[in-house]
Amino acid sequence: MNRITRFSGLFLFLVLCLVPTTLASSPVFFDGYAVFPSKGDSQTSILAVVRPDKPTDNSPMWLYLFWDDVPIIKRLLDVKVGTVHTYIWDVSFQPPQDPQYLATGDHKITIWVEDYDGDIKMGVYNFQITEIIPYPEWFEQLSDAALEALRGPQGVKGDKGNAGPVGPTGIQGVTGPQGTQGLQGRQGEKGIQGIPGPKGELGSQGERGPPGPQGEAAQLSKITIFGTIGISILSLAASIYGFYQRRIIA
């Protein structure tokens, strides 16, 4: 138990030594509690170091922290390892950003440590806000008239500055999915017919086909030929006969 107590005290001392002097100005101690710094602007980060007299036990304890009447930390459990609870808390916080809690001047910081029986040990400290530095959200709560008063009259527009260098081309993104096909448009009007092109060369003659069957006209031609030949022979014989007859008579 003595080792743990000495370790807690040494740890608290090292924490205080590591905090910059601008933050550690005027720390307040009471029964193992410390809150610092004691003053700063409305955005100052405040550190609360809590080390109760009893460093460890087998029962839980909880931490509460209030800014004026606003709870900043609610029922923060101690550190438990196995069945052993270690009562060590190091918490950072800032003043509430509600305008009614950001007035310059002194504000009360209250620390509670509640044990499992409901008993509470309390430490009370003061923090002085020296300057209000509002967050951007703070301006959204102001009326148009208040914003106009803060802005003041608009000044003369300045000259246009030189264009900066062109940045590198970014990586091409992934091609998106293909969209649905649109409706087909109406068919356009028929265009003017072009000039006829030159006549192509005559192709080669194909092979002669096999002879077809003989028709009736061919048979009639043969009869006509034989008839003509027969008549010619008869005419020739008549001529020869007449010639011999004339010689006999003579």
Secondary structure, 3 states (H helix, E strand, C coil): CHHHHHHHHHHHHHHHHHCCCCCCCCCEEECCEEEECCEECCCCCEEEEECCCCCEECCCEEEEEEECCEEEEEEEECEEECCEEECCEEEEECCCCCHHHCCCEEEEEEEEEEECCCCEEEEEEEEEECCCCCCHHHHHCCCHHHHHHHHCCCCCCCCCCCCCCCCCCCCCCCCCCCCCCCCCCCCCCCCCCCCCCCCCCCCCCCCCCCCCCCCHHHHHHHHHHHHHHHHHHHHHHHHHHHHHHHHHHC
